[in-house]
Amino acid sequence: MVERGGVDEVLAALADPTRRQLVDLLGERGEATATELSAALPVSRQAVVKHLAVLEQAGLVTSYRAGREVRFAIRSEPLEATARWLSSRAAKWDRRLAAIKRRAES
């Protein structure tokens, strides 16, 4: 089972371009409502709410109620963990490619 905010969940959530835009917007703004976010995107507020639910399930955003509003904010920990995983994969491939290059040149 994948833990909340696990690499698999994060990558699946970020596979959608609208969700990536939402992550970017929340990163710039710090926090926002679904209405505020939908004003910056070519999709409906209802679509934004659905995308935010996927991001929240993946652990990428958190929400809280402020009066009558639900505000969303980014959670950096899952992104950082995914970036570390990707870096480790890239380093592994770099080592493999360097070994192939050494063999090909010898």
C-alpha positions as CSV (number, residue, x, y, z in Angstrom):
1,M,0.0,0.0,0.0
2,V,1.3,3.5,-0.9
3,E,1.5,5.9,2.0
4,R,-0.3,9.2,1.7
5,G,2.0,11.5,-0.2
6,G,4.0,8.6,-1.5
7,V,5.9,8.9,-4.8
8,D,3.4,6.8,-6.8
9,E,0.5,9.0,-5.6
10,V,2.4,12.2,-6.2
11,L,3.4,11.3,-9.7
12,A,-0.1,10.1,-10.5
13,A,-1.6,13.4,-9.2
14,L,0.9,15.5,-11.1
15,A,0.3,13.7,-14.4
16,D,-2.5,16.0,-15.1
17,P,-1.5,19.5,-16.4
18,T,-4.4,21.3,-14.6
19,R,-3.2,19.8,-11.3
20,R,0.3,20.9,-12.0
21,Q,-1.0,24.4,-12.7
22,L,-2.9,24.3,-9.4
23,V,0.3,23.3,-7.6
24,D,2.1,26.2,-9.3
25,L,-0.6,28.7,-8.4
26,L,-0.7,27.6,-4.7
27,G,3.1,27.8,-4.6
28,E,2.9,31.4,-5.8
29,R,0.0,32.5,-3.7
30,G,0.6,30.5,-0.5
31,E,-3.1,29.7,-0.2
32,A,-6.3,30.3,-2.0
33,T,-9.9,29.2,-2.3
34,A,-11.2,27.0,-5.2
35,T,-13.0,30.1,-6.5
36,E,-9.8,32.2,-6.6
37,L,-8.0,29.3,-8.3
38,S,-10.7,28.8,-10.9
39,A,-10.5,32.4,-11.9
40,A,-6.9,31.8,-13.0
41,L,-7.7,28.6,-15.0
42,P,-9.8,27.8,-18.1
43,V,-11.9,25.3,-16.1
44,S,-14.9,25.5,-13.8
45,R,-14.8,25.9,-10.1
46,Q,-16.3,22.4,-9.8
47,A,-13.4,21.0,-11.9
48,V,-10.9,22.8,-9.7
49,V,-12.5,21.3,-6.6
50,K,-12.2,17.8,-8.1
51,H,-8.6,18.4,-9.0
52,L,-7.9,19.7,-5.5
53,A,-9.4,16.6,-4.0
54,V,-7.0,14.5,-6.0
55,L,-4.0,16.7,-4.9
56,E,-5.2,16.5,-1.3
57,Q,-5.5,12.7,-1.4
58,A,-1.9,12.6,-2.7
59,G,-0.9,14.7,0.2
60,L,0.2,17.6,-2.0
61,V,-2.3,20.1,-0.6
62,T,-4.1,20.7,2.7
63,S,-7.4,22.4,3.3
64,Y,-8.9,24.2,6.2
65,R,-12.1,26.1,6.8
66,A,-11.8,29.9,7.4
67,G,-15.4,31.1,8.1
68,R,-17.5,30.1,5.1
69,E,-14.4,29.6,2.9
70,V,-12.3,26.5,2.4
71,R,-8.7,27.5,1.8
72,F,-6.1,25.3,0.2
73,A,-2.4,25.4,0.7
74,I,0.5,23.5,-0.7
75,R,2.4,20.8,1.3
76,S,6.0,20.7,0.2
77,E,7.1,17.5,1.9
78,P,5.6,15.1,-0.7
79,L,7.2,17.1,-3.5
80,E,10.5,17.1,-1.8
81,A,10.4,13.3,-1.2
82,T,9.5,12.8,-4.9
83,A,12.3,15.1,-6.0
84,R,14.7,13.0,-3.8
85,W,13.5,9.8,-5.4
86,L,13.8,11.2,-8.9
87,S,17.4,12.5,-8.1
88,S,18.4,9.0,-6.8
89,R,17.0,7.4,-10.0
90,A,18.8,10.0,-12.2
91,A,22.1,9.4,-10.3
92,K,21.7,5.6,-10.8
93,W,21.2,6.1,-14.6
94,D,24.1,8.5,-14.8
95,R,26.3,5.8,-13.2
96,R,25.0,3.2,-15.6
97,L,25.5,5.4,-18.7
98,A,29.1,6.3,-17.5
99,A,29.9,2.5,-17.2
100,I,28.5,1.9,-20.7
101,K,30.6,4.8,-22.1
102,R,33.7,3.4,-20.4
103,R,33.1,0.0,-21.9
104,A,32.4,1.4,-25.3
105,E,35.6,3.5,-25.3
106,S,37.8,0.7,-24.2
